[in-house]
């Protein structure tokens, strides 16, 4: 079975605007700015043999203010720019109570089936408590980017930047291989 790194799209792979209570994701291709610093560090994970899967929640689709065409254009650019194997999307609103919306682990479970992943040896990179909780319930290790949205749930690690996060994942992988 393969190992994966699930990477939250907004604020990790692309820039977001910060509102008073939450992040505001881009709604158009023109607003979509990829985090260029992510490419070389994600390449290290790819070389180490990880399946790289971006995860994203886009409730604007179900709420009617996000265009699917614009979202597809943004994700096409993301695929062309970063070494991703897949992008897993939850289009639902919180009120839909779907199993794929974090903090539920549905996106990871779906990806595990699709890619034959060992979730116990996989990681989740994010800056939000919901993703840390989804990591915990799916058996993945959460490696959080320090942010105001980390929350008070269980986190395996909280680190200052993406490069430090990737180095931590590579060290943990190496330790498991030695055992």
Secondary structure by P-SEA (a helix, b strand, c coil): cbbbbbbbcccccbbbbbcccccccccccccccccccaaaaaaaaaaaccbbbbbbbccccccccccaaaaaaaaaaaaacccccbbbbbccccccccccccccaaaaaaaaaaaccccccbbbbcccaaaaaaaaaacbbbbccccccccccccccccccaaaaaaaaaaaaaaaaac
